[in-house]
Amino acid sequence: MSLSPGARTHLEEHGYAVVPGFYDGQRVAELKAAEERVAKLDGDPARLVRSADSGRLERVVWCEGLDPAFDGLGSHPQTLAVVREALGTDGDVVQLLQQLHPKVPGGELVYTPHQDASNRRFGTEMWRNPGPRGGFVQLVIALDPANADSGGLQLWPGSHRAGFVADPSTGVVPPAWRRPEDAVALSLAPGDLLVFGPFLVHGSPPNQSHHPRTLFIQGFTLPGVNARVYVGSGLGVHRG
């Protein structure tokens, strides 16, 4: 499954695209079961990131190797077809991220509006010659209903056209590019895929619903772009 012509156009014009039902119900159920198993692990705190106050799992860094359900997802042809199309390549790609981002019902975990370019160290020697698209694409798959109530993603459509606008030292996005009235709150069903690049401004509010909200995130770049060492993946794992 790749991007439809309509999804490609939406990605170019608005900075993101949604592919409904990218993962079927069986795959979602397998990953939810894996999430429960991983949450019980007592391992590297850099990979199993927990709240200092509650001890709740807030992020799983580089899921591959922690549970068999995650193995092979980064190299799956279905995944690589979307990644290559979004990056504008037909060759190998490099995977930097494979994460789980859970939010418990009634929790206070939020992600302030930001650009992934900041996290990739855009504009420094750690991110070299990325090309006009920024050299990075993020694939986000909902494993639970993800909407405004449950702490789903908020996007600022069109913000990608401005390029890298965040403060290079703090990652703070200027107010003009994160005005609340310009935000779109996505509603993703379990299995839906969201695709976007490094310049789209996005964030997420707390989960105020009565059910969990977990996102499965994978991030990819082009060979030779990244020079930063990531937990779990090192300089990146070549796919293709």
N, C-alpha and C positions, 0 to 999 in steps of 0.2 A: 504494500500500500504506500503510495507516494502522495504528494500534494496535488489536489485537483487544480485545474486552471483558476477557478475562483479563489481557492485558498492561496495560491501563489500571488495573485493580484492583491489580495488583502494583506499578505505579508509585506509586499513591496510598498503599498500605499499607506497602510495603517501601522505597520511595524510588527504585526502578529497575525497568526492564523490558528484556527481551531479545526481539528479533525475529529468528529464524533466517532465513538466506538473504535478507537485505535487498538485498544486491548479489549478482548471479549471478557465475558463474565467469569470464565474459568481462570484466565490469567489474573484478573483482579483478585479473585478469591485466593489464589496461590500466593500472591504478594502480600495480601492482608494477613494470611497465616504466617508468612515469613516475618512480617513486621512484629507479630506477637512473639515469635521465637527470639528474634534479635533483641527485643526489648528486655528479655530476661538474661541476656548475656552480661557477664562481668568482665569487660575487656578494656582495651586501650581507650582512655577518656577522650583522646583526640579523634577517635572514630565513632565512639558512642558518647555524644555530647549531651550532658544532662544538666538540668536546672540546679544551680547551686543551692536554692532554697528548698525545693520540693524533691529533688532527685529524679524528676520525670525526664524521660527521653525527649529531647528537643530537636535532635538532628542525628542522623546516621550518615557518616562520611565514608564514601567508597564501600557500598553495600556488597560488591562482588567479593566472594571469599568468606563472607560472614554467614551466608545461607545459600544452599544450592539454587533456590528459586531465582536469585538474581544473576547467576552465572550465565553468560551467553547473551544477555539482553543488549549489551552494548555493541555486540558484533552481529546482531540479528539483521538479515537483509531488509526486513520491514523498517527497522530503525535507520539503517545506513542509507536507504533510499531517500528518506526525508532529510537526513543530515546533509548528504551530498547536494541535494537540490537547494537547500537553504544556504549552504556555503558557496554554491556555484562551482562545484568541482565534480569530476567523475573518477577521481583517484582515491588514495587512502586518506583517512582522517585520523585525528588523535583525540582520544577521550580523556578528559580531565576530571569529570565529575560523574558520580553515580550516588545519589543521596536520597534519603527519606526525610521529609519535613512534616512531622506530626504536630497537630494542635489538639489538645484535649478540650472537651466541652467546658465552657465557662472559664477557660484559661485566659491569661493576660499576654500571651506571646504575640508580638507584632513585628512586622518588618517594615521599617520606614521607607518611603519612596527612594529608589536608588537606580543606578544603571549597573548592569553586570560588568561593564567595561572597567569600573572602579575595582571590582574584585579580581579582575584579570590583570590588573596593574597596567592598564592602557596608558600609553604615553611614556613608559619607562623602558629600560633595557630588558625587562622581563617579558615584554610583549612586542615582538619585532615584526615589522613589515606585514601587518595583518590584512592590508588591502582595503578597498572602499567600504566593504560590508562589516568591517571590524574584526573579521576572522574568528567569530565565535557564534555558536547557536545553542540555545537551550531548549530542551524538550521536557515538558512538564505533563505528567499524566496523573489525573485525579484517581485516587483509590477509594475515596468517599465523596459524597456530594460536596462540592466546593463552591460556595456562593458568598454573598455579602454577609449573611448571618453566621456562617460557619468559619469565617476567616479566609475565604477564597481570595484570589489575586485581584488587585485593582491595577488597571493599566491606564497610561496616558497616551491614547492613540496619536500617531503622528510625531511624537517626541523624538523618535529615532532619526528623523530627518535633520535634526539639529546637530547630530554627531555627539561627541563627548562634551557634555555641559557640566558635569559634576566637578566639584573642587578636587583637584588631584591629590591633595593631602588628607582631606577628611571624607570624601565621597558624598558630601552634601550636595543635593540638587537645588539649583536656584528656585525660588518660589514661583517664578513665571512658568516653570515646567512641571509643577506639581500642584496646581490649583485644584482644590476639591471639586469644583464645578466642571472640570474637564475630565475627571476620572471616569472610567468605565469599570463597573464591577462585573466580572465574568461569572457565569454560572455553568460549571462543568459537572457532568454526570460521571460516575465511576467508569473509567476506561477512556474518557475523552482526552485528547492530546492538545496541548497548547504549544506553539512554536514561536520563538522570537529571538532577536539578535541582541547584541551587547549594548545598544544605545537606547532601547526602549525603557522609559521610566516606569517602574512598577513597584508595588509593595503589597502588604496585606494586613488587615485589621485583626483583632482578637476573635477567637471562636466563641460566639455568644449563643450557639445552638445547643442542642441536647445530644449531639452525636460527634464522634471524632472527625477530624479532617486531616487526612494525610495525602501529601503529594510525593510522587516519585519523580526525581529530577535527574536528567542526564545532560552533560555539557560537552561539546566537541569543538575542536579547532582544526586548523590546517597544519600540516607538518612544517616545522621550522619556526613557528610563531611563538610558542610558549617557552620561556626559560625559567619559570618558577617551579619549585618542587612542591607538589600537592600531597597531602596525607593520603596514603593508599595507592595512588596512581603515579607518584613520582613526577617525572617530566611529562607524563601522559602515556597512555597505552594505544599503540597503533591498531587501527581497525581497518579491515578491508581485505 
